[in-house]
Each structure stands twice: as structure tokens, then as C-alpha cells.
Amino acid sequence: MTIAYRPVDAAEPGQVEPRGVEPDGAEPGEPGSRAATLRVLRAPAAVDLVGAEAAAAALLTALGVDVSTESLRGTPGRMARAYAEMFAPQPFDLTTFPNDEGYDELVLARSIPVRSVCEHHLLPFVGIAHVGYLPGARIVGLSKLARVVDMFARRPQVQERLTQQVANWLRDNLSPRGVGVVVEAEHLCMTVRGVNAAGAATITSALHGHLRSDAAARAEFFALAVNGLAPSRS
Ligand SMILES: [Zn+2]
């Protein structure tokens, strides 16, 4: 799948450009500027809700479900709208700020909700993500880490790719010294069918930069992300 991001005002899809109001006259995103804002949009897919509803009705009928009853009459339409919603991330502004204090320790957002849809069975997988980074020249609002997770979750996905995409995106757009992402999720395709392994969690991780290359930093990240506890440094 090609993923395109474009700033609101850009004519060319697939580009990412900083935006922002700069009180000191610097160009947004340039060294010396203050807040810089990047409008993040995924190029909207063309959604044919009428076609999706007809297809959902055909699928249910082929599976032996009678969609003519009063209680199921609206189900194909609800199915179509539900999947359209699950595949449509909300645009957001990624605002970054200069790291004036030179903060160089881990910044970690724990237990970010993850709601996605497994692309092999089109059943949900649900869980949490822990997203951390070691700041470089800029820091980002913590809520934006959840927005990035949501952006990549709202599409047919596999958990491994979701984890990697969040890490790669933060590496490429925030230029931190390190990035770490852990996703723990329960896949309905594993728990309500197939092996019926109710309660089984799948854990994936992706690391970049110092969090990948430095064993102590990596251990600290995993201890904080998964347990909420820093390892003893003694
Ligand atoms: Zn699946």
C-alpha cells in the first residue's frame, strides 16, 4: 500500500511540509524557529458506501444469513459504515517544539489504545501501544504519539507492520536520537475462531537509533514500556 501524506495547502499529494506561525520570523521547521506544525493527512480512499452495503448484503446472504428480517435489514449498511470508520484515520497537526532544556532522557507514552483490523480475516485486533523516543533537537506533544498510532491502525493491518510503521514515521518526522514502539494486542481471528486462544496476546516491537544500538537504553525502554519500571542502574 502506498501511504501518502500531504499538508493541507499542498497541491501535490504525498508530500510532508512543515507549517506554523513563527513569532521570530524564522521559517517554520528551520533551525531557530519555535513551534513547527505538520498537518498530517492520509490521502483519502474513495469510499463507495452504497457499493459496500450491497456487497455486505451479498456476503451475509452467501453465508446463509437472512438479511430481510426487521432486525437485520439495516445490518449491511451498518457493516459498511463500521468498516469505513475503522479505515479512516483523523487528520491531525503534529506540532513540535524546540528542546530548549536539552532533555535527553526517554519520553514514553504508555498504554495508548490500539484498535485495528487484521487484514487476513478482517476481524479486529485490540490492545495497547507503548511509544517512546529519545529527543533530539525537537520534542512533540504526547497526545500526538497516540495520533500516529491511530493513523496507522485505521486500515487493514498486520501488527508487525503497524509497529514498524509507527517507529519509522516518528524516526523520519521527528528526527529523535532513538525510537521504541511496543504493541500488545489480542487478535479476534485467534481468539474467536481458529485456535480459539482466548486471552492470548501478541507482542511486537520496533526500535531505531540509540534505543536499538545501546543495550542499556534498550533494556530501560522495555522495562519502562512493559512494566512501567526503570531497571536498577546500580
Ligand atoms: Zn487474522
Residues whose N, C-alpha, C, O or C-beta is under 5 A from the ligand:
A	BS01	ZN	C118 H120 H121 C189
